[in-house]
Amino acid sequence: MELLVVVVIIGILAAIALPSFLAQITKSKQAEAKMTLNAWIKAQQLYRYEYGHFFPFFELGLGLPNDTKHFNYVGSGGAEEVSENFARLMAYSKDITLKRYAAGVERDMLVVPLPNGLQDYRIHDAPVLCESHTAGSGLAAAPLVNGDRDGQWPACPSDYTNILTSATSGP
């Protein structure tokens, strides 16, 4: 009888802890995409400073895989668009329980607030890292980057949030 009580208590504790544990597993899987796309953004900015334009994923020499168990970045599902003044990378989520991610960076003339309350136009490499509001497999929507020197900070599509916390990621 006492063994049965112990087993029931362990079962209840496991039922309480399991959803939290599964949520942490999902967060760790999504961290892979965030880390890969953030490294891609940093590499794009550095290469643009060095060579004057952006580079495709494979030419950056990041040492990161383009295809993992949970996401594809370039090739079998993921998509990349690179030009002289902007680059964007849309990851393909292979798991319906994971959010979708996309990143972009553009060379643009942007409005920058100054400490005295005024505004100035300055050329920036402006990054954006977008996370979908809901989970689902498939290709992430493209971030809104164009490098047209239109004065607009890059942005995420309406059902995505910019999770980049850099001071250079826009207002």
ABEGO torsion letter per residue (X at the ends): XAAAAAAAAAAAAAAAAAAAAAAAAAAAAAAAAAAAAAAAAAAAAAAAAAAGBBBBAAAAGAGBBABBAABBABEBGBBBBBBAABBBBBBBBABAABBBBBBBBBBBBBBBBBAAGBBBBBBBBBBBBBBBABBEBEBBBBBBBAGAGAGBBBBBBAABBBABABAAAEX
